[in-house]
Amino acid sequence: MPEKARELLEEIRAVTGKVGLLDTILPPILFLLLNGLAGFTPAMIGALGLSVLMAILRLRRGQSLLYALGGMGSVGLAIALALLLGRSEGFFLPGIVNGGLTVALTLVSLLIRKPIVAWTSHLARRWPLDWYWHEHVRPAYTEVTIAWLLFFALRLFWQVSIYQNQDVGKLAWVNALTGWPVTIILLIVSYLYGTWRLARLRGPSVEEFRNGAPPPWQGQRRGF
């Protein structure tokens, strides 16, 4: 396997291993299927039951309690809103609200020149936060954050349009398709562009920054 492909695979595994992919994908799909076949109430019971089952499996495997509770909590909130609104598409409202908050947070991070992609990288890798704000490093994270903002804004606009039309089936599939499948593609493109841009900026690598090495720098060769 080529070195770059292996590097990408390791990065994707590192990211997806920290979040519950199935926890976010399967309950909404089951809700959609049961809602069409058996109605609103069975759909809610089925989605909640599946999230509880997945939480139990996570705990038995010794995985984080946070992921287990997070999966149940998100489905529980979605069901509560659907009941409160009396509309099946209310099940997907938390995801739309979360998308709106993501767009707002991403935009604010750009306005204050602290791009959100830098923050997510810092939280995942624990690299020095000041490194991200270096004049020969920050542009790469700013440009990738702009791409993220465009993606999240377009997805939010699409979701809101479908929600207003009360098309629960289409809303479910749009959420599924623009969720993890497209997000993984976005992560791959972000990583490839980001590492290329860091090389072009000729800034210090994380280790060079930590050690206070003077230019010219070798630069960050892996990781973004």
PyMOL commands that set and color helices and strands:
alter all, ss='L'
color gray80, all
select helices_A, chain A and resi 3-16+21-37+40-60+65-85+88-111+116-125+129-132+138-164+168-177+180-201+206-211
alter helices_A, ss='H'
color red, helices_A
deselect
rebuild
show_as cartoon
